[in-house]
Amino acid sequence: MQIKFSLQWRGEGHPAVEIEEQLFILLQAIRANGSLAEAARVNRMSYRHAWGLLGRQATLFGSPLALLERGRGAALTALGEKLLEEKRHVDDEAMAHLERWAAGINGTISGLVTTINKPVLRIHASHGLAIGQLIELLCKDKRFTTEFQTQGSLDNLKSLNDKRCQVAGFHIPLQLVHRSLAPRYRYWISPQRHLLMLVATREQGLMVRRGNPRKIKRLADLTKRSVRFINRQRNSGTRTILDQLLLQDKVPASRINGYSNEEFTHLAVAAMVASGAADAGFGIRAAAAQFDLDFIPFLHEAYILAIDNGLEPFILKTLEQALRSRSLRRKINRLPGYHAINAGKYYTFNQLFEQAME
């Protein structure tokens, strides 16, 4: 079991009244779309529910959070804007501390409940849907404990070198920019100390709202004034690839509205686009499909596990068998844009970076 903390906003009173999380989502969508009806639609709630939510919370605060005018749409009041601003500030500041506390507590608990003879498999991996399927399968094996942490590709490889994990998940493009990116990964990967195993290949590209209302077809279109972009965090594999694609196409990142706005997973980026808070994001096809977004493919990439060659042999064998199992491959192949035909196959560094994989 993993302990997680969450924040709950409550208004003091008798009794105390909860400030619903849906309110912040709705306010963000009203700001993005300028319409209560559209904000309700993109968040899959009825107009009546959205209206009632605004009304209840306005009563709680004693002042409206949004102005609704027939024929003129909707706009946040100063109070609504301030509430969103403070929510973002609290999430950025407080949640970072809570996550660190939770990680410390979970580490302590894990050490207390894990028996001395039960090995621990620590995996630090880039966000992806296939790796989630693998972790779920590994956690069912009671011979060892699997601990999983999500972060950027380069950060994972650094963790592997620092002995903070035995397996690091990262992804690399199979064409176009792979040669220019190779040195960044080669720095952390040693043929003498690490094994490289394929999880799957997948598609990366631009995610836009259904119908592509901003007519985005290429990276240069992201520099249009009307386009709002949502990015991945620095050191993530996706951000690294996108930065290289922009350099290749001579598109200045400084001209992209929202390039400094970051999310930490493909699904979070897709959710921002689906909510109307952004017009485009760069990520995997499977995330776009999950949020019913249009997808503009740019490249195929390989999701790779770099494995410490000192890993317990029976755990390494279990990892191989899991990736080569028909059941896991079927699950991965059902994910849009994913292919697991060679899952569990070993590659050398040169095979990965100097020639296309089969």
HELIX and SHEET records of a PDB file:
HELIX    1   1 GLU A   21  ASN A   33  1                                  13    
HELIX    2   2 LEU A   36  VAL A   42  1                                   7    
HELIX    3   3 TYR A   47  PHE A   61  1                                  15    
HELIX    4   4 ALA A   78  VAL A  113  1                                  36    
HELIX    5   5 LEU A  129  LEU A  138  1                                  10    
HELIX    6   6 SER A  153  ASN A  161  1                                   9    
HELIX    7   7 HIS A  178  ARG A  186  1                                   9    
HELIX    8   8 LEU A  219  THR A  223  5                                   5    
HELIX    9   9 GLY A  237  ASP A  249  1                                  13    
HELIX   10  10 ALA A  253  ARG A  255  5                                   3    
HELIX   11  11 HIS A  266  SER A  275  1                                  10    
HELIX   12  12 ARG A  285  GLN A  290  1                                   6    
HELIX   13  13 PRO A  313  ARG A  324  1                                  12    
HELIX   14  14 ARG A  326  ASN A  333  1                                   8    
HELIX   15  15 PHE A  349  GLU A  354  1                                   6    
SHEET    1   A 2 TRP A   9  GLY A  11  0                                        
SHEET    2   A 2 VAL A  17  ILE A  19 -1                                        
SHEET    1   B 2 ALA A  66  GLU A  69  0                                        
SHEET    2   B 2 GLY A  73  LEU A  76 -1                                        
SHEET    1   C 8 THR A 145  THR A 150  0                                        
SHEET    2   C 8 VAL A 120  ALA A 125  1                                        
SHEET    3   C 8 VAL A 167  PRO A 173  1                                        
SHEET    4   C 8 ASP A 294  ASP A 308 -1                                        
SHEET    5   C 8 HIS A 194  VAL A 208 -1                                        
SHEET    6   C 8 ALA A 280  ILE A 284 -1                                        
SHEET    7   C 8 PHE A 229  ARG A 232  1                                        
SHEET    8   C 8 GLU A 262  GLU A 263  1                                        
SHEET    1   D 6 THR A 145  THR A 150  0                                        
SHEET    2   D 6 VAL A 120  ALA A 125  1                                        
SHEET    3   D 6 VAL A 167  PRO A 173  1                                        
SHEET    4   D 6 ASP A 294  ASP A 308 -1                                        
SHEET    5   D 6 HIS A 194  VAL A 208 -1                                        
SHEET    6   D 6 TYR A 346  TYR A 347 -1                                        
END                                                                             
